[in-house]
Amino acid sequence: MKMRHRIVNIAGLFLAGAIVLCEVGCQECSVEREFNHPVRPSNTHRWNAFQDGSVTVVGDFVLGTGESVDNGKVGLRVVDLTSARCSLTREPETPTARIQFYNVGDQKLICESTFRPGNVLLNNSQMCGETFYWSAISVGAINAKENWVAIQLVK
């Protein structure tokens, strides 16, 4: 009887552990569902400046890995895109876009960083330097499966 009781307890613990792992895994995977399926913007302003509230957007693009754009002075190139990822052993990861900024005249790299969806100041010493051409970048969406990132540059 004791042996049967132990087996039932062990089976119960195993089942409870499986349920907890499933709950954690399912919860983390909501990050994948949220970030990995954005709809590609149908139109962009390219280099045509426009106002978005109090912000002046001077560049609006959808680019794939290896693609670049420039304004004749400074360019940006998409180096790599990664999807959002879930794991049972660590925090969920949002998608990323590795982007290089370069001088068009001599093709020299000004700065390179990995960006996540959201806004980042570029004109500071930790990024591209205090006198950098654009003040910020906004990464609207990343779809690594379809190989594109939506980017806006702010003057």
C-alpha positions as CSV (number, residue, x, y, z in Angstrom):
1,M,0.0,0.0,0.0
2,K,2.9,2.4,0.9
3,M,4.5,1.7,-2.5
4,R,1.3,2.5,-4.4
5,H,0.9,5.8,-2.4
6,R,4.5,6.8,-3.3
7,I,3.8,6.1,-7.0
8,V,0.6,8.2,-6.9
9,N,2.5,11.1,-5.1
10,I,5.4,10.9,-7.6
11,A,2.9,10.9,-10.6
12,G,1.0,13.8,-9.0
13,L,4.2,15.8,-8.6
14,F,5.3,15.1,-12.1
15,L,1.9,16.2,-13.4
16,A,1.9,19.4,-11.3
17,G,5.5,20.2,-12.6
18,A,4.4,19.6,-16.2
19,I,1.4,22.0,-15.7
20,V,3.6,24.7,-14.2
21,L,6.1,24.3,-17.1
22,C,3.3,24.6,-19.6
23,E,1.9,27.7,-17.9
24,V,5.4,29.4,-17.9
25,G,6.0,28.3,-21.5
26,C,2.7,29.5,-22.7
27,Q,3.0,32.8,-21.0
28,E,6.5,33.4,-22.4
29,C,5.3,32.5,-25.9
30,S,2.9,35.4,-25.9
31,V,6.0,37.6,-26.6
32,E,6.5,35.6,-29.8
33,R,2.8,36.0,-30.8
34,E,2.9,39.7,-30.0
35,F,6.2,40.6,-31.9
36,N,6.7,38.0,-34.7
37,H,3.7,38.8,-36.9
38,P,3.5,42.5,-37.5
39,V,1.9,43.7,-40.8
40,R,4.3,45.3,-43.2
41,P,3.6,49.0,-43.6
42,S,2.0,49.6,-47.0
43,N,3.4,53.0,-47.7
44,T,6.3,55.0,-46.3
45,H,7.4,58.7,-46.7
46,R,11.0,57.8,-47.6
47,W,13.0,61.1,-47.3
48,N,9.8,63.3,-47.4
49,A,9.7,64.9,-43.9
50,F,6.5,65.0,-42.0
51,Q,5.2,65.9,-38.5
52,D,4.2,63.1,-36.0
53,G,2.8,65.2,-33.2
54,S,5.7,67.5,-32.1
55,V,8.4,65.3,-33.8
56,T,9.7,65.9,-37.3
57,V,10.3,62.6,-39.0
58,V,12.9,63.0,-41.8
59,G,13.2,59.4,-42.9
60,D,10.6,56.6,-43.1
61,F,11.6,53.2,-44.5
62,V,11.0,49.5,-44.6
63,L,14.3,47.7,-45.3
64,G,15.5,44.1,-45.4
65,T,18.8,42.6,-44.3
66,G,21.6,44.0,-46.5
67,E,19.5,46.9,-47.7
68,S,20.6,50.5,-47.2
69,V,19.4,54.0,-47.7
70,D,21.2,57.3,-47.5
71,N,20.5,61.0,-47.8
72,G,23.7,61.8,-49.7
73,K,25.6,62.4,-46.5
74,V,24.8,59.7,-44.0
75,G,23.5,56.2,-44.7
76,L,22.1,53.3,-42.7
77,R,22.3,49.6,-43.5
78,V,20.4,46.7,-42.0
79,V,22.9,44.1,-41.0
80,D,20.8,41.5,-39.3
81,L,17.3,40.8,-38.0
82,T,16.2,38.3,-35.3
83,S,12.8,37.1,-34.2
84,A,11.3,37.3,-30.7
85,R,12.2,34.1,-28.8
86,C,10.8,32.3,-25.9
87,S,12.7,30.0,-23.5
88,L,11.8,28.2,-20.4
89,T,15.2,28.9,-18.9
90,R,15.5,32.7,-19.4
91,E,13.5,35.9,-20.0
92,P,11.7,36.2,-23.4
93,E,13.6,38.2,-26.0
94,T,12.0,40.8,-28.2
95,P,13.1,40.9,-31.9
96,T,16.2,42.9,-32.9
97,A,17.6,44.8,-35.8
98,R,21.3,45.3,-36.1
99,I,21.9,48.6,-38.0
100,Q,25.0,50.4,-39.2
101,F,25.3,54.2,-39.8
102,Y,28.0,55.2,-42.2
103,N,29.5,58.2,-44.0
104,V,28.3,58.1,-47.6
105,G,31.5,59.9,-49.0
106,D,34.1,57.4,-47.7
107,Q,31.8,54.6,-46.6
108,K,33.4,54.7,-43.1
109,L,31.3,53.3,-40.3
110,I,30.1,55.9,-37.8
111,C,28.3,53.6,-35.4
112,E,26.5,50.3,-35.2
113,S,24.0,49.0,-32.7
114,T,21.3,46.5,-32.1
115,F,17.8,48.0,-31.8
116,R,14.5,46.6,-30.4
117,P,11.1,48.0,-31.2
118,G,10.8,51.5,-29.7
119,N,12.7,54.8,-29.8
120,V,16.4,55.4,-29.1
121,L,18.4,58.6,-29.0
122,L,21.3,58.5,-31.5
123,N,23.0,61.9,-30.9
124,N,24.8,61.0,-27.6
125,S,28.2,59.8,-26.7
126,Q,27.1,56.2,-26.0
127,M,25.6,55.8,-29.5
128,C,26.7,57.8,-32.6
129,G,28.1,60.9,-31.0
130,E,26.6,64.2,-29.8
131,T,26.8,65.8,-33.2
132,F,25.3,62.9,-35.1
133,Y,23.1,63.8,-38.1
134,W,19.8,62.4,-36.7
135,S,18.7,62.8,-33.1
136,A,16.7,59.5,-32.8
137,I,15.6,56.3,-34.5
138,S,12.2,54.7,-34.1
139,V,11.9,51.0,-34.8
140,G,8.2,50.5,-35.4
141,A,8.3,46.8,-36.2
142,I,10.6,43.9,-37.0
143,N,9.5,40.9,-39.0
144,A,12.6,38.6,-39.3
145,K,10.6,35.8,-40.9
146,E,9.6,38.1,-43.8
147,N,13.0,39.9,-43.6
148,W,12.0,43.6,-42.9
149,V,12.2,46.3,-40.3
150,A,10.2,49.6,-40.3
151,I,12.4,52.5,-39.3
152,Q,11.8,56.2,-38.8
153,L,14.6,58.8,-38.4
154,V,14.1,62.0,-36.4
155,K,16.0,65.2,-37.0
